[in-house]
């Protein structure tokens, strides 16, 4: 029995050693587990901080994106407004170009009319000069003929009384209005 007791003691001793080893292992594992848990907790906190940072950056990016979208929409509105304005300006330019071409055409027509009128005016002035010259020549001839007729009448008056009646008739023919003036 003693042997059994010793054997039991040895087994107990072995079991106690085993329990102590197990306990030390458990303490060591517990300590490692605690360190690992603390490390994981620190990593979790760090990860949460990183997540918060990422979330803030994401929120900032989202805000920036919304601002960019708003700016883009405003640019599109401005583009449409400028495009409409450009189209109106193009139409205005086309109208102005047409009006300008019409004015050039009208100017050319006026220049042609002015040249024609200038030529006609020059021609008429030449005709007036010619007619004035012809009138002056005719007036001189008329005056000369009048003097000749008066001279003839004067000579006939000198020739005698029988010829006086002929002279008076000739004088009346030369000056038909003179008799009317004498009667007045």
Order of alpha helices (4+ residues) and beta strands (2+ residues): alpha-alpha-alpha
